[in-house]
Amino acid sequence: MEDFRSASREEEAPLILRSAILYASGNRLLRRWVEHSSMARPLTRRFVAGNTMDDAIAAVRRLQSGGLLASLDTLGEQVTGEDEAGKAAARYVDAIHRIHSLALPVSVSLKLTQLGLDTAESLAGENLERIVAAGHERGVRVEVDMEASAYVDRTLTLVKRCHRQWGNVRVAVQAYLYRTEDDVRELNREGIPARLCKGAYQEGHSIAWPEKAKVDENYLKLTTLLLEEGTWPAIASHDDRMLAHAREEIARLKLPPERYEFEMLYGIRRDTQRKLAREGHAVRIYVPYGEAWYPYLMRRMAERPANLLFVLRNWR
């Protein structure tokens, strides 16, 4: 009984911390203070490429010199209104043109709530099609981030539609959701690339595993499923155990680097990023830029609370 209570406390502490981080991510007053505080500037330098596209391109070139690929994310989400969603789509089309003109090994990453999904699915679909079509024409892949569980079905519907027409789209899936194994199997059958992450939203126990151990177990299972049956999957993790398992599976299956990718976040575990690249793996770094960085950073800490300690150590 003592061992059980001890194990329960170990699981409970990260859950409490995760809930607190997610609560803070939605606090508008705290967000406004942090995003405009000079104290936060070291965070933006370390974990966000900058405020502008030029800042992001400079970061991409630094990564490229170390053998790393990149995916650009113009930070923003949950826009309201057709005009705002259209402007967000236009920024992504402009980014695709810029990437193509500079011949950079870069994809773009986006959230469908940036493109108007909260207003209408049809609006988000039109904007996503506009971006994916531009990417198809210029050889730039579009990565669709997964948001909270309420968006999963609509996200997958729009991604599948774009994949069937153009093909240059990959979608994130989240290991903490019970449904994700079924989603992965369907994506594999349709040849749609998936990016596997753990998940970073507050979800109920009826939808998602609350225990870290269960999420980790599912992540390992889904990693094997994607590497065995998937199309150009991305393993998105900073967890040594998850990375070690993926490398073992890659070696077992004798997969060449063009068949998969590792994805990691800008500014986090840079030594591991470089080590994976030196080993010959394709490693893509998620490069966020823009002024709306606070929700992004808070979700990354919620996804893996150990990142909070890393952030605090580097807040200087």
SELUM-214362 format. One record per atom (N, C-alpha, C, CB): x, y, z. Coordinates in pm, whole numbers, plus 50000, padded with zeros to 5 digits. Atoms other than C-alpha are relative to their C-alpha. Glycine has a CB too. Layout:
! SELUM-214362
XYZ;...
This chain:
! SELUM-214362
500834987950000;500005000050000;500875012650000;499065000150122;499114988549996;502865023850078;500575002949861;501144997750100;499484998350134;504355017849731;498955006149908;500494986749944;501084994950084;500975024749570;499795014850026;498704992250024;500214985949969;500515057649755;501145008549946;499875002050151;498844992850050;504035068249663;499935001849851;501294992850038;500124999150146;503485060449295;498905009749962;499714986349939;501104991050031;500165079049302;500425014550015;498814997150090;499554986249981;501815110049442;500925004449888;500715001550134;499104996650110;504465108449170;499225003949875;500934988249970;500814996750116;501735108648903;499225012850024;499064988549967;500864988849969;499645134849085;500735013349985;499444998750140;499274987450004;502385161349107;500105005949861;501384998150056;499974994450134;502925165048731;498625004349951;500584990149905;501334996450043;499145165748679;499575013450058;499004989250040;500334987249936;498705194148929;500775011349932;500334999650150;499184989950066;501585213348770;499485002849860;501464995649995;500524998550136;500195207148421;498715008149999;499774986249936;501264992649992;496755219748522;500255014750031;499084993950107;499694986249966;498275250948676;500575007649880;500995000650117;499414993850118;500305258048361;498925003149896;501094991049939;501064997950099;497275253548137;499055011150044;499214987049977;500824989049950;495235276648361;500685013349972;499734998450150;499254987650023;497955302948338;500045003749853;501424998750053;499924997250143;498055299347959;498785007649950;500144987149922;501224993150042;494485312347938;499725012750077;498854990950014;500204988049919;494895341048185;500445012349920;500784999150134;499704988650088;494685372847977;500875010550066;498725006449952;499204989849931;496105396248241;501464995550011;499425002950140;498645005149990;499125373948298;500674999949864;500004985850060;499445000050136;499615369847924;500435014149958;498984994349899;499684986350041;499495407347865;501265005050071;498825009450030;498824995549925;502055413748141;501264993249948;499824997150150;498815007450041;504445386248029;500465004149861;499744985150005;499634997050139;504315394447657;500585014049984;498814998549909;499494986450011;505135431147725;501045003350106;498865009850009;499034997749893;507565426748012;501434998349947;499754990450118;498595001350039;511265432847960;500634987650062;500795012550041;499485012149935;511845403748201;499844987849911;499304997850134;500285011850084;510445380247937;500854999549874;498544999949962;499234999750125;512805390347657;500984988449985;500765012849991;499135011850017;515315362547734;499254987749951;500694996850131;500805011350047;512495337847678;499755000949850;498674999550074;500284998650142;511635351947338;501254997449918;499445014049969;498765002450074;515285350947234;500324985249993;501155007450065;499605014049994;515755314747342;498994990849931;500174995850145;501025009650041;512445298447251;499135004649883;499134996850115;500754994750114;510925321046982;501025007149910;498855009850047;498974995050091;512875330646671;500015015149989;499794994049863;500084985550010;511695366846681;498595004249964;501005005349895;501334994850030;508785388946585;499665000049852;499885014050052;500234998150143;509225389846208;500464987949918;500725012549952;499585010450092;509675367145909;501525000549978;499275001449866;498544998850016;513215380645867;500734993550117;500415014949989;499415006549883;514005369446223;499944984849984;499265004350129;500175014550017;512645334846143;500954994549895;498554996949962;499095004650106;514665331945821;501434999550052;499915009449876;498655000149942;517835341246010;500194987850089;500265012950079;499925011949914;517085313746263;500104987349917;498784999350093;499975011750088;516455288745983;501404998249941;498975001549886;498655001150057;519835296545827;501004994950103;500455013749945;499115005149895;521565290546160;499784985050020;499765007550133;500305014249986;519805257146193;500544992149881;498494997850014;499555006750123;520625248245832;501514997650003;499615008349876;498545001449993;524325253845898;500414988450089;500635012950050;499745011449914;524105226646163;499344987249951;499535002950139;500605012050057;522375201745933;498584997450042;500814988450035;501375001549951;518885208046071;499005006349904;499875006350138;501114994850078;515615213245884;499135008650091;499174988449937;500844991349918;512875236946000;498575000049950;500565014350000;501394997450034;509155243046006;499615013250065;499064988450047;500324986749949;507975279146042;498555000850045;500275010649892;501344998149944;505005287346262;499805014750032;499794991450127;500394986249968;503495322246252;499034999450116;499375007249875;500795002249879;502165323546607;498695007749997;500805004050121;501344994449996;498475329946651;498984988849998;499775009749883;501045010249996;495225311146709;498685006450036;500364989050101;501354996249960;491485313746764;499645014249955;499854999050150;500414987250055;490895343346533;498485000149988;500675002649863;501454998550016;487375356846504;499755008849878;499345006150128;500364992050116;485975368746176;500734995949874;500265014350027;499485004250129;486555362245809;501245007949959;498945001449895;498864991750042;488935391545751;501294995950072;499715014850027;498825003649922;491295381646032;500554986549955;499674999650151;499575013350047;491375345445914;500655001049863;498804990449994;499424998250133;492055356645557;501395006150006;499105008749916;498684994049984;494965378045671;501024989850050;499935011950097;499105010549952;496455348545859;500404990749886;499344992050113;499705008650115;496185327045546;500975007049905;498714996349925;499114992550089;497835354545341;501425000250052;499495014249983;498655000249943;500775355245582;500694986849970;499955002450153;499415013050030;501295318245528;500344998649852;499064988850042;499695000450143;501105321445150;501255008249972;498805005449916;498804991750015;503675349645170;501244992550050;499855013350076;498875007649946;505895327445387;500434989049902;499644993850136;499705010450099;505665299545127;500765005949882;498714993249952;499304993350111;506695323644850;501445003250041;499265012949959;498664996149953;509645335445060;500894987650013;499915007450137;499245012449986;510755299945145;500454994849864;499164989450073;499695004950135;510595289944779;501075008549933;498744999849914;499064991150067;512495320544659;501414998550056;499555014550014;498695001649937;515315313444907;500494985549996;499935004750144;499645014250013;515355275844835;500384994050135;501164998249901;499725004849866;515215267645206;499294986750025;499565010550105;500625012949967;514495232245341;499005001650115;501074989650037;500924995549895;511475245145532;498564996449963;500145015250023;501445001450013;507825235845581;499345011350080;499514985950048;500724990449916;505125257645739;499044992250090;499235010649913;500905006249903;503105248546048;498915009950038;500764995350126;501124991149970;499675262446129;498954992950083;499385005449871;501175004949929;496585258646344;498755004349925;499995005150147;501204996650076;493165257646186;499165010850068;499164987649979;500704988949937;491795281446449;500585013549954;500074998850153;499454987850061;494165307046294;499265003549871;501514998249971;500604998350132;492285301945967;498485000950005;500404988549910;501444997749988;488785306446106;499164988150038;499515005249875;500785012049968;487755272046232;498935002850105;500924989150049;501024996649900;485915287646527;498845007849940;500625008050112;501084992850069;483905308646282;499184990549914;500585011449913;500695009750086;483085281746026;501014990249944;499245007149885;499115010050057;484625249245907;500295003049854;499404986050015;499824997050142;484085260245548;501035011149979;498675004049936;499034989050009;486085292245608;501414994750021;499685010950103;498675005749975;489015273245760;500424991149884;500004992050131;499685008750113;488815248145474;500465007749879;498824991649964;499604991750115;489005274945207;501395005850020;498985011549977;498694994149973;491975291445376;501104989349998;500005007250135;499005010750002;493775258345428;500294995749856;499534987950083;499815003950140;493225248645063;500855010349926;498654998449930;499204989350062;494655282144956;501484998450034;499505013950045;498625001449955;497805275945160;500634987349944;500074999950154;499465012750048;498245239345063;500235000649849;499054988450036;499824998650145;497735247644694;501255008049968;498785006649936;498794992150020;500435274544717;501244991850032;499975012750087;498875008549965;502725249944891;500274989349896;499774993650134;499855010250103;502085223144631;500685005749876;498624994149962;499434993650117;502945247244351;501485003050017;499265012849969;498624995849976;506225257144517;500834989850077;500005013150075;499225010549935;507285224544678;500215001950148;501314998949934;499914997549856;506605234945039;498904992250071;499895015350031;500995007949928;504905210845279;499325008450108;500664987650063;500784993349897;502155222845513;499744990250114;498655005549942;500225008349881;502035208745867;498855006050081;501304999150086;501184995249927;498685211546046;500114995250144;498674994949935;499945003449858;498965212646425;498644994950046;500455012250084;501265004549940;496355194446632;499745008150125;500044984850032;500394992049885;494455214546887;499184991550096;499205012649956;500775007349900;492025204847165;499084989849934;499195009750086;500755011550054;489865173747125;498765004149921;499604990950113;501204995550072;486825193647008;500295003049853;499435012550067;499644996650138;488745201946688;500494988149919;501065010650001;499315011050067;490105167446604;499274995449874;500164988250095;500725005150116;487355154946371;500025010049884;498564996850038;500014990050107;487135187646178;501385001749939;499505013450053;498634998950051;490905189846150;500334988549904;501005000350116;499705011650084;491225154646012;499195000349870;499714987050076;500824999050121;488365160445768;500635009349898;498595004850034;499414990350093;490035191145618;501364995449949;500145013750069;498695005250043;493485175045611;499834989249894;500784994550120;500235010750097;492145144445429;499595005749865;498934990350052;500434993850126;490465166545169;501195006049926;498945010950028;498834993950064;493685185745104;500994989449952;500705009650097;499075010650040;495775154045095;499554993649869;500114989350110;500505006750121;493545138444830;500195008849877;498524996550015;499864991250115;493845169244610;501455003849971;499195012550022;498634995050022;497465180244663;501104991150058;500125013650058;499035009649946;499295155844890;501065005650092;500664993449891;498884994449924;501725180045056;499585005150138;500655011449922;500484996049869;500195180345403;500274988950101;498495003449996;499805009449889;501055163845736;499235005450120;501544998250034;500834995749887;498905164546050;500544994250130;498534995749979;499565004649868;499785161946418;498924991450064;500335012050092;500905008349919;498255135046638;500554999550142;499854985449940;499634998549860;498285133847017;499844986850075;499165010950067;499985013249938;499235102947215;499124999150124;501404996350036;500805001049877;497205112247524;498524997549975;500155012550080;501415002650030;493855108047344;499774985149976;499565008249877;500325014150020;492235073847356;499804996649852;498754996350079;500395002350138;491095077246994;501184999549904;499055010649956;498934997250095;494525083846844;500504987649927;501145006550071;499575011950072;495455047946763;499124997549878;499994987650092;500905001750115;492365045146542;500275010549894;498545000650045;499704989350096;493175078746383;501284997049923;500125013650072;498725003050064;496765068046313;499834988849898;501054996050105;500205011050094;495655035646152;499285004849874;499214988650066;500704994750116;493275054545925;500915008949915;498765007950044;499054991750073;495935080245832;501004991449925;500735009550096;499075009150066;498335051945755;499384993649876;500454989050097;500675006250114;495785035145529;499885009649883;498614995150040;500174990050105;495275067545336;501325006249954;499075010850047;498704994650040;498995074945313;500215014450040;500164998749853;499874986249954;498685107545506;501075000750109;498645005550054;498964998949898;501835117145700;499465005650131;501145008749949;500414995449868;501405122346074;501225003850083;499194989250072;498974996049904;503475139846339;499504996350139;500335015349990;500435005149869;503265122646678;500555008550112;500434985550018;499604992949878;503315143746994;499184994450116;499785015549986;500715005649883;502055137147347;498665006750022;500855001450124;501254992849977;499375164247369;500175010650106;498894990550039;499734988849911;499175197647544;498775008250035;501025009049937;501224993049962;495555206447619;499364993150119;499025000649881;500705005749886;493395201247925;498814992049950;499545011250099;501065008850048;491165171347851;499454991750116;500524990949888;500635008249898;488725150848058;500484985749997;498515000549985;499565013949990;489455115548176;499244990849907;499864995150142;500775008250093;486755102347945;500575000649858;498555004549998;499444997750134;488785114747644;501484996549994;499795014549960;498545001250003;492435112847743;500524993450127;500655013849983;499355005949883;494755093547973;500525011050091;501154990749958;499454990049907;495475114348285;501394996350051;499065001750118;498735004549943;498495093148384;501125001049897;499894985650052;498864998650089;501855101648231;500484986449950;501155007350070;499525013350040;502835064848229;499174994249887;499994990550119;500885005050106;499825056148014;500245007449869;498535001250042;499714992150120;500545084647773;501314995449937;500065015150034;498715004750050;504155073447743;499874986349933;501024999350115;500205013450056;503085037447683;499345000949862;499164991350094;500684998650129;500745048347405;500915006649897;498725008250017;499074993450093;503405070947255;500964989849940;500795011250072;499095010450049;505795041547228;499304990949899;500554991750118;500775008750089;503105019847070;499745006949866;498674996050065;500324992650123;502135046846818;501265002949918;499305013050035;498744998250072;505785053346732;500294987849912;501165002350098;499775012350077;506185017146625;499004998849886;499904987750092;501035001050103;502885017846435;500295009549883;498625003150060;499714990350106;503875049146243;501244996249920;500185013950060;498785003550070;507375037346162;499834987449916;501144998050099;500235012350076;506135003146049;499085002149881;499424989450091;501064999350100;503085014045848;499735013949945;498754994650058;500334986350038;503065051845816;500775005049880;500235009050114;499364993150112;504035075345536;500735012350054;498955004149892;499164988749959;506935098545626;499555006050134;499975010849892;500434994849870;505995101245996;501075008750063;499644988650093;499094992049919;507535126446233;499814996250146;499765015449978;500035003149857;508415116546589;500405012650074;500964988050035;499784987049937;508065148446791;500124998150151;498855010049965;499795002249856;509615144847137;501365005250040;499864985150036;498714997049939;512385156547369;500344989850108;500015014250059;499885010049895;511985126447597;501014989349957;498614993650031;498945009550036;515085104447597;499464985949977;501064999650110;500555013550016;513035072847639;499254998649867;499054996850117;500735000450126;510775081247343;500985000249881;499015011949991;499034999150107;513755090647128;500794987149984;500965011750025;499255012550006;515665059047219;499174989149935;500444995650142;500885010250060;512675037347129;499885002149849;498615000450065;500124997250144;512265054846793;501274995949926;499725015049977;498745003750067;515945050146710;500164984949990;501205006050075;499945014750004;515745013346800;499114994449890;499594994150135;500945004650102;512715008846575;500505003449859;498625006150023;499444996050130;514355027946290;501114990349959;500565014550007;498925009550030;517385005146316;499444986249968;500984999150119;500605013250024;515224973846337;499384999149862;498954996950107;500704999950129;513224983846030;500915004249884;498815009450007;499034995650101;516344996445847;499445011249913;500414988149911;500624988850072;514585028945755;501065010249960;498915006650085;499104989150041;516575054345549;499465013450050;500175000249846;500444987149944;516445090745670;498885006849922;501175009350007;501064993650077;514125101145387;498624994050028;500314999049851;501285006549972;511395078245528;499345005150129;500214985150010;500524995549871;510885096345863;500725012850040;500164989050109;499314988549941;511815126946068;499844999750151;499455013349943;500194995949862;512415136846424;499635014849996;501304997450089;500324985849988;510835170046522;500205004350145;498545003049953;499754994549868;511925191346814;499755015049997;501454996950047;500354985949989;511245226446940;501235009050000;499195002450125;498944990050005;513375256846876;500455003750142;499525012749924;499444995749872;515675263647171;500004989750110;499275011750047;500065010249896;515005231447363;500824987849959;498544996050028;499135011650021;517625203747387;500785001149868;499194987250001;499264997750124;519795218347114;501134990049982;500555014149997;498945010050011;522565193747196;499454986949943;500644997450137;500635012250052;520195164647129;499635001549853;498754996550083;500314997550141;519035180446804;501234997649913;499495014549982;498775001250079;522615182546679;500524985650000;501085009450054;499545013849990;523445147546803;499214991049904;499864994850144;500825007950091;520535132146612;500395002649854;498515003150021;499604996650137;521565150946297;501344993849966;500065015349983;498685006050026;525175139046333;499894984949979;500955002950117;500215014450017;523875103246357;499394996749863;499104994750110;500555002250134;522325108046014;498495000449992;500454987049950;501454999050001;518685113146114;499565013549942;499444998250142;500614987450043;516485139245949;499335006350122;498974997849884;500504993349881;515705164446225;499435013649959;501125001750107;500664987550036;513195192546174;499675007750129;498694997349916;500224991749882;513005221246424;498805009149977;501275008550032;501224991950004;509675238146493;500375014250043;498884994050093;499504986449977;510505275246464;498825009850007;501005004349888;501094990349988;507835298846603;500525014349992;499254997950131;499654985849999;507895336046539;498735008350004;500865003849876;501164991349984;505585365246607;499885004850143;498734992849958;500134994049868;504415384946907;499124991850094;499445013949988;500945007649915;501715360647032;500634986850044;498684997449924;499225011849966;504225336447185;499594993650132;501445003550004;500285004749864;502825332547537;499194986850003;499245010750075;500745012749996;500135305547473;500834988349947;498715001149919;499145010550057;502605285947261;500964994750106;500795005449878;499005004349903;505275285347531;499364992850118;500805012150050;500665006349887;502825276647808;499534985949966;498815008550046;500425013550039;501455246947614;501184990549991;499265000349868;498825008650007;504965233947553;500424995650140;501165007349929;499655003849864;505575234647928;498974990350058;500115012550089;501045009249953;502235217547995;500174986249940;498615005549967;499815012850068;503035190547742;501044991550071;500415002449854;498965007149923;506135181547940;500455009350112;501234995749908;499694990749891;506285199048281;501475001450031;499304995850122;498564998649980;510015191648299;500565011849922;500734987249959;499564988450077;510325218948033;499945012950083;499155001549874;500104988149916;509265244148299;501315002550072;498864998650101;498714998549932;512465237648494;501075004549902;500424986950068;499034996050103;514435240648172;499865014849967;499824991649873;500264985850028;512785274248097;500525008850111;498515002649979;499574991849887;513445287348446;501525000750010;499424994650130;498524999849998;517115277148429;500575009449895;500554985749978;499514991950110;517465296148102;499415014149996;499714993149870;500594986649994;515595327448209;501065009650053;498715000350092;498924990949961;518595350048209;500535007249877;501164992350071;
